[in-house]
Amino acid sequence: MPVETLDDQLFMLSDFGVSATYTPAGGSARDITVIFDNEYIPVDTGGSVAFAMQQPKALARTSDIPGADQGDFMNINGVDYTVSIVMPDGTGMTELMLALRDNA
């Protein structure tokens, strides 16, 4: 049973969400709302110089991205990403770990 109701999810997305275009691999693009985060995470390279890299991720309603899978595409703020990991949380929300898409 979800902790949040559908109304709670919609309220959270309307307050903190941004517009994104989600395209399942081999499917049609559709506009959805996600909470986008692109934090810097520390990376241990074994040296004495600190290093960090960005880890983009998006939180979406599971019902907005049914069948989401690795290799799907997302465009957020004009930047193209490939879905690298799909993590449904069992409450009706799914976190998508993203990687910059190589458009070459």
N, C-alpha and C positions, 0 to 999 in steps of 0.2 A: 504494500500500500504506500503510495507516495506521501512524503512528508508535506509537500506543498500541493495545493490544489491547482487546477489549470489556471484559475484566476490569479493565484500567487505567481505562477510562472510567467504569465503574460504581464503582470505588473512589474516584475523584476526586469524582464526584457525591455519593456517600454521605458523604464527609468534608466537602465544602464546599457542597453543594447545599441548596436550599430547595424546598418544594413549590409547584407552580404549576399553574394550570388553563389549558390551551391549547385554543383553539377556532378551527379553520380557518373562514374566511368561508363561510357556508352549510353548515357541517358540525357535527358533534357534539363537545361538550366532553370532554376527557380530562385526567386528572391525570398530570403528569410531574414530573421533578426537573430543576432548572436551577441554574446558578451565576449569581446575580443581582448586578449591579454598577450603582450609581447615582452615579457620580463627578461631581464638579463640573469643568467645563471652562471655560477662559478664553474670553471673547468680546471681540473687538476692535470697539468701537463708535465708534472714532475720537475719543473724548473723553479727558479726563485722569483720569476716575474708573474704577477697575478694576471689571469686571463678570464674573460667572460664572453659568453655568446648569447644571442637572443634565442628564446624558445617560444615561438608563436603558438597560441592555442585559442580555440573558440568553444564556447559553451552554448549549446542549442537545445531546443525541445526535441526529444527523441521522435515525436510525431512529425516534426518538420523535415527530418532526414531519415526516413525509414530505409532500412537496409544499408545504412552508411557503411563504407568499407575502405580499407586502405587503397589508395590510388584514386579516390574521388578528388574533385577539384573544388576550390573555394576562392572567390575574389573578395577581398575586404579592403576598403579604402584604396581601390585601384591597384592592389598588389595581388598577384596570383600565387596561390599555395596549392600543394598537394597534401591530401590527408595521409598522415603516416601511421597514426594509431587512433583507434576508435574505442572510447571507454564509457559505455552507458553506466549510469550510477544506480539504476534500479528505482529511481524516483521520478522518472519521466524526463530526465535531462541527460544529455550525452556530451562528454568533453572530447574534442577532436584535437589531437596534437598535429601541428602543421609544419610543413617544410616549404621553403621558397621553391616555387616551380621553375624549372629550367625551360624557358620558352625558345630555346635554340632549335 
